[in-house]
Amino acid sequence: MPILIAAVVVVGALCLLDLLLTFGVIRRLKEHTAMLAERGRSGAGPDVIGLAEGESPAAFSATTLDGRLLDDGAALRVVGFFSARCSICPERVPPLLEYLAAHHIDRASTLAVVVGDEAQPPPYLESLAEFAQICMEQEDGEIAKAFKVAGYPAFCLLGADGTVLASGYDPAELPEPALT
């Protein structure tokens, strides 16, 4: 009988320890979720989201959803990166469209790269397609690698020579493009 009592006490102590560790993990996950949500709302994330100012993307080749071949980014002014799994990405579409309209940046000069499956496109794809050329690619796709994208959403303003003038997580925070 004493062995049975000792076994029950040990199992109870292990269950209590497991319960305390589980509560600690849940508390930590809530803290991280709040930090990620705040980063998404404020646009404050890591200092580097991809290429630094003055750098040029590596050569890439991609086909847009409407069949146009993009073999370099020379004609591009704004490039936006979205992920179908990103919870903040849909919130960034309207500010991007407002930025494009406010600065008279046409569809031919804008590229939206959406990471996801073409069979299940995100709901915001249609509104993006009116204002930007769209390329769908898988995680770590050729264009994302060319721009060294570190997270989603990400936006780059390019100069006439194809170098990055500015980048960020919020298109509303991009500067006014220089006239060229």
Backbone torsions as a table, in degrees:
resi	resn	phi	psi	omega
1	MET	NA	-40.7	179.3
2	PRO	-61.9	-32.5	178.7
3	ILE	-65.8	-40.4	179.5
4	LEU	-64.0	-42.3	179.0
5	ILE	-64.3	-43.2	179.3
6	ALA	-63.2	-40.7	179.4
7	ALA	-64.3	-41.7	179.4
8	VAL	-65.4	-40.0	178.9
9	VAL	-65.0	-43.0	179.3
10	VAL	-64.3	-45.8	179.1
11	VAL	-63.2	-40.8	177.9
12	GLY	-62.8	-42.2	179.1
13	ALA	-65.1	-41.2	177.3
14	LEU	-63.6	-40.5	178.0
15	CYS	-64.8	-40.5	178.5
16	LEU	-64.6	-43.1	177.2
17	LEU	-61.7	-44.1	178.2
18	ASP	-61.5	-41.6	179.2
19	LEU	-63.0	-43.0	178.7
20	LEU	-64.3	-42.4	178.0
21	LEU	-64.3	-39.2	178.4
22	THR	-63.1	-43.1	177.4
23	PHE	-62.8	-38.0	177.7
24	GLY	-63.8	-42.6	178.8
25	VAL	-64.9	-43.3	179.5
26	ILE	-62.6	-43.0	179.1
27	ARG	-62.1	-43.2	-180.0
28	ARG	-65.0	-40.3	177.4
29	LEU	-62.5	-39.5	177.3
30	LYS	-63.4	-40.6	177.6
31	GLU	-62.2	-44.8	-179.3
32	HIS	-67.3	-37.9	177.5
33	THR	-62.4	-43.3	178.7
34	ALA	-64.1	-40.7	179.1
35	MET	-65.1	-41.8	179.1
36	LEU	-66.4	-40.4	178.9
37	ALA	-64.6	-40.7	178.6
38	GLU	-65.8	-40.7	178.0
39	ARG	-60.9	-40.5	179.7
40	GLY	-67.3	-38.1	-179.7
41	ARG	-72.5	-38.7	-174.7
42	SER	-89.4	-15.7	-176.2
43	GLY	78.5	2.1	-179.6
44	ALA	-87.2	109.3	178.5
45	GLY	-133.4	-156.1	176.0
46	PRO	-59.4	151.6	-179.1
47	ASP	-60.6	-33.3	-176.7
48	VAL	-112.3	121.5	177.1
49	ILE	-105.1	-5.8	-177.7
50	GLY	173.5	-133.5	179.4
51	LEU	-63.9	142.9	177.4
52	ALA	-82.3	163.1	177.1
53	GLU	-55.6	135.9	179.1
54	GLY	91.8	-15.2	178.3
55	GLU	-85.9	155.7	177.1
56	SER	-112.2	145.1	177.1
57	PRO	-66.6	152.5	175.0
58	ALA	-67.0	161.1	178.5
59	ALA	-62.4	139.8	176.7
60	PHE	-145.5	160.7	177.0
61	SER	-137.3	128.9	-178.7
62	ALA	-151.3	158.6	177.1
63	THR	-114.1	130.0	179.1
64	THR	-74.1	167.5	180.0
65	LEU	-62.9	-25.7	177.9
66	ASP	-92.3	13.2	171.6
67	GLY	89.7	5.0	-179.8
68	ARG	-82.4	135.9	179.2
69	LEU	-88.3	125.4	174.2
70	LEU	-107.1	110.7	-178.8
71	ASP	-105.7	-1.8	170.3
72	ASP	-164.9	171.9	-178.4
73	GLY	-102.1	19.6	-173.4
74	ALA	-59.5	-37.8	-176.5
75	ALA	-88.9	-1.0	-176.3
76	LEU	-85.8	142.8	176.0
77	ARG	-111.0	-39.5	-179.1
78	VAL	-130.8	132.1	175.9
79	VAL	-126.3	126.4	177.8
80	GLY	-116.2	139.9	179.4
81	PHE	-116.9	127.4	-178.4
82	PHE	-129.1	158.0	174.4
83	SER	-128.5	138.4	179.1
84	ALA	-64.1	-23.3	-179.4
85	ARG	-92.5	-2.3	-177.0
86	CYS	-80.5	126.7	-179.2
87	SER	-78.0	-22.2	-177.4
88	ILE	-90.6	-22.9	-175.2
89	CYS	-53.9	-45.4	179.3
90	PRO	-59.7	-30.0	179.2
91	GLU	-70.8	-22.5	-176.8
92	ARG	-89.6	-10.8	-179.3
93	VAL	-65.9	-51.8	179.8
94	PRO	-57.4	-44.2	177.3
95	PRO	-62.7	-33.6	177.0
96	LEU	-65.0	-45.3	-179.7
97	LEU	-63.9	-38.1	176.8
98	GLU	-64.9	-41.7	178.9
99	TYR	-61.8	-45.8	180.0
100	LEU	-61.6	-43.6	-179.6
101	ALA	-68.1	-42.9	-177.4
102	ALA	-63.8	-30.7	-176.7
103	HIS	-107.2	11.1	175.8
104	HIS	53.3	46.0	177.9
105	ILE	-94.9	120.4	-173.8
106	ASP	-82.3	169.1	-177.6
107	ARG	-59.6	-37.8	-178.3
108	ALA	-66.7	-21.0	-178.9
109	SER	-98.7	3.8	-175.0
110	THR	-123.6	135.2	177.9
111	LEU	-127.3	129.6	172.8
112	ALA	-112.6	120.6	179.2
113	VAL	-103.4	119.2	-177.3
114	VAL	-113.1	121.5	177.7
115	VAL	-87.5	118.7	-179.6
116	GLY	164.8	-168.6	-177.1
117	ASP	-100.3	127.9	179.3
118	GLU	-60.7	-27.9	-179.8
119	ALA	-69.9	-25.5	179.2
120	GLN	-130.8	69.7	-177.9
121	PRO	-68.8	152.4	177.3
122	PRO	-67.2	154.4	-176.4
123	PRO	-62.8	-24.6	-178.0
124	TYR	-82.5	-1.4	-176.6
125	LEU	-61.3	-39.4	-178.9
126	GLU	-63.1	-43.6	-179.2
127	SER	-69.1	-33.2	175.8
128	LEU	-66.8	-39.0	-174.9
129	ALA	-63.0	-24.3	178.1
130	GLU	-70.6	-27.6	-172.9
131	PHE	-116.4	-8.5	-175.9
132	ALA	-147.1	152.1	169.8
133	GLN	-73.1	143.5	-175.8
134	ILE	-117.2	132.6	169.9
135	CYS	-122.3	131.3	174.5
136	MET	-101.3	136.2	175.2
137	GLU	-148.1	165.5	178.7
138	GLN	-82.9	169.3	176.7
139	GLU	-51.0	137.9	-177.2
140	ASP	57.7	41.4	178.7
141	GLY	-72.1	174.5	-173.8
142	GLU	-60.8	-43.0	-177.8
143	ILE	-71.5	-43.0	178.2
144	ALA	-60.6	-38.8	176.6
145	LYS	-66.5	-40.1	-179.7
146	ALA	-61.3	-34.6	179.9
147	PHE	-96.0	-0.1	179.7
148	LYS	54.7	44.7	-177.1
149	VAL	-65.6	128.5	-177.2
150	ALA	-104.9	-7.9	-178.9
151	GLY	-175.2	168.9	-177.0
152	TYR	-124.7	146.2	-9.4
153	PRO	-74.2	158.1	177.7
154	ALA	-141.3	143.9	-177.2
155	PHE	-134.9	138.1	178.8
156	CYS	-126.9	134.0	171.3
157	LEU	-102.7	123.7	-177.1
158	LEU	-107.0	147.6	174.7
159	GLY	-83.4	175.9	-179.3
160	ALA	-61.3	-27.3	179.8
161	ASP	-87.9	2.1	177.4
162	GLY	88.0	3.9	177.9
163	THR	-85.9	154.8	-179.7
164	VAL	-75.1	122.4	175.5
165	LEU	-90.3	-35.4	-180.0
166	ALA	-162.6	157.2	176.1
167	SER	-150.5	162.1	179.4
168	GLY	178.6	177.5	179.5
169	TYR	-90.9	-10.0	-178.3
170	ASP	-129.5	118.6	-178.6
171	PRO	-63.5	-25.4	180.0
172	ALA	-67.1	-19.3	-179.0
173	GLU	-93.6	-1.7	176.0
174	LEU	-70.2	144.8	179.2
175	PRO	-73.2	169.0	175.9
176	GLU	-67.3	131.0	-179.8
177	PRO	-67.0	144.8	177.7
178	ALA	-73.3	144.7	178.0
179	LEU	-75.7	131.6	178.5
180	THR	-133.1	NA	NA
